[in-house]
Amino acid sequence: MDPASQDINLNSPNKGLLSDTMTDVPVDTGTARTSIPEGLTEAEEEELRSELTKVEEEIVTLRQVLAAKERHCGELKRKLGLTPLDGLKQNLSKSWHDVQVSNAYKKTQETLSQAGQKTSAALSNVGSAISRKLGDMRNSATFKSFEDRVGTIKSKVVGGRENGSDNLPSPTGDSDKPLQDHAPF
């Protein structure tokens, strides 16, 4: 199969692996020796290179196993009808629970509760002080004088009303006829 015509599958367990068709790509086989690092004998270097090769092979194998496990997990979730949204909900719920049981959250909650109680008490004290001051002001001579003047003005303005009714006297002096609306609209 031509490598240019192959589909690229990012979920493939072979991702990152060389395919059999890539024979024209040079691969470092470790045959080109460089100088031996200081402090290592030739046998130690060979042993380290051998171990490195084994570890790299294990990494490739583990990637393949992980990809297979992820595919299997996806199939199980699909068969169970679990959607990515369900997983997200579950993760958020667990994270929120973890936050709520954390010491930082508990301390913050306690501090905010105390601040709320102190604020409530302070506002209550301010409200009581304002009520007391308004009561004192209402009983003062200045307020009584002001109240008397407002009452006098009110009686002069409303004094023309008949027996407490809301009918205002007609500006034309004719109380039997209703006022005509001369509004332009």
N, C-alpha and C positions, 0 to 999 in steps of 0.2 A: 504494500500500500504506500502511496506517495505521501510523505510527511506533510506536504503543503495542503493536501486535501483532507487531512484528519481533523475532526472536530476537537476543539479545545474544551475540555470539561474540567472546571475548577474544583469540582467535588470528587474527582477521580482519585482513587488510592495510589495511582501511578504518577500523581502530580509531582513534579520535580525529579522524576527518574528519567534516565536516558532510555530511549526505545531502541529496539534492535535495528531500526532503519537508520539510525544516526551513526553509521560506521565511518563517515567521512569527517566526523568531528574529532579532533585530537583530544585524548584523555591522558592526564598525567597518571602514569602507573607507578610512579615512585622509583623508576629505574634510573633516572638521572639523579645521581647522588651529588649532594652539595657537601661541603666540608662538615665533618662531625662537630657538633657543638662542643664547646669546652666543657670538660668534666665528665663526658660520656665516652664510654668505650663503644667500639663498633657493635658489640653484642647487645649492649643496653639500648643503643639507638635502634637496632633491628627489633628488639622486643617492644620498644615504645611504638614503632611504626606498625607492628603487628597488632598491638592493642588498639591503636587509633583506627585501624581498618575494621576491627571487630566492633568497636563502639559505633562507627559510622554505619555499619551494616545493621546493627541493633536499632539505631535511630530510624533507618529506612523501614525496618520491619515494624517498629512501634507506630510509625506514621500510617502504615498500611492497616494495622490492626485498629488504630483509632478511627480511621476513615470508615472501616467496615462497621465498627460499633456505632458510629454516628448515623450511618445509613440504617442500621437495624433499629436504633432508637427512633429515628424518624418514621420508619414503617410502623412500629408499635404505637406511636402517638397518633398516626393517621388512622390505624385500625380502631383505636380507642375514641376517636373523634376529638382529640385534643388539638386545639389550634394554637398558633403562636400567641394569640391574644390571651388565651387561658394561662399560658406559661407566664406571660408578662404580669397578669393580674396576681398570680400566685407569688411571683418574685416581689412585686410591690407590697403585697400584704405582709409577706415575711419580713421585708426590709422595714416597713413601718412598725411592725411588732418589735423588731430588734432595736429600733430607735427608742420606742417607748419604754423598754426595759433597761436602757442604758442609764448609767449614773448621771451623765451630762444632762439628759432630758429630764430626769427626775429633779435634779438640782435647779434647772431652769424653770420647771413647772412650779416648784416650791417658791422660788424667788418671785416669779410673776404673781403667784397667788398672794404672797405677802404684800407685794407692791399694790395689788388691787384692793386689798383690805385697807391698807394705809391711805390710799387715794379716796376710797369710799368714806372713810372716817373724816378725812380732811374736807371733802366736799360737804359732808353733813355739818361739820363745824362752821364752814363758810356760810352755808344756807341759814343756819341758826343765827349767826352774827348779823347777816343781812336782814333777816326778819326782825331781830331785836332793834337794829338801827332804824328800820322803817317805822316800827312802832314808836320808838322814841321821837322820830321826826314828826310823825303824825300828831303826837301829843304836844309838840312845841308850839310856842306862841306864833312864830312865823307861819307855820303851816295852817294854824287856825285862822289867822288873818287872811291868808291866801284863799282858804276854803270859803270864808265869808264873802270875799270879793267875787269869787267865781259864782257863788250862789246868788249874789245881787245881780250880776250880769245875766245869769240864766233867767232870773225872774223878770228882768226887763225885756229880754228877747222872747221868752215864752209867755209872758204875762198877757198877751193879746189873745191867747187861746181860750176858748169858751169851756168852762167846767172840766178841764182836763182832757178834752177831746183832741184828737190829732188834726182836726180841720183847721187850717190856717185861714185867717180872714182874707177875703178877696181883695186884691189890690184896687179893684174898681169900686169897692164898697158895696157891691151887690152880692149878698151872701146866698141868695136863692139860685143864682145862675152859676153853673160850673165854669171854671176858667177855660178859655179857648186856647187851643194849642196853636201858637203862631210860629212853630218851628219850621224852618225851610224844607225839612225833609218829610 
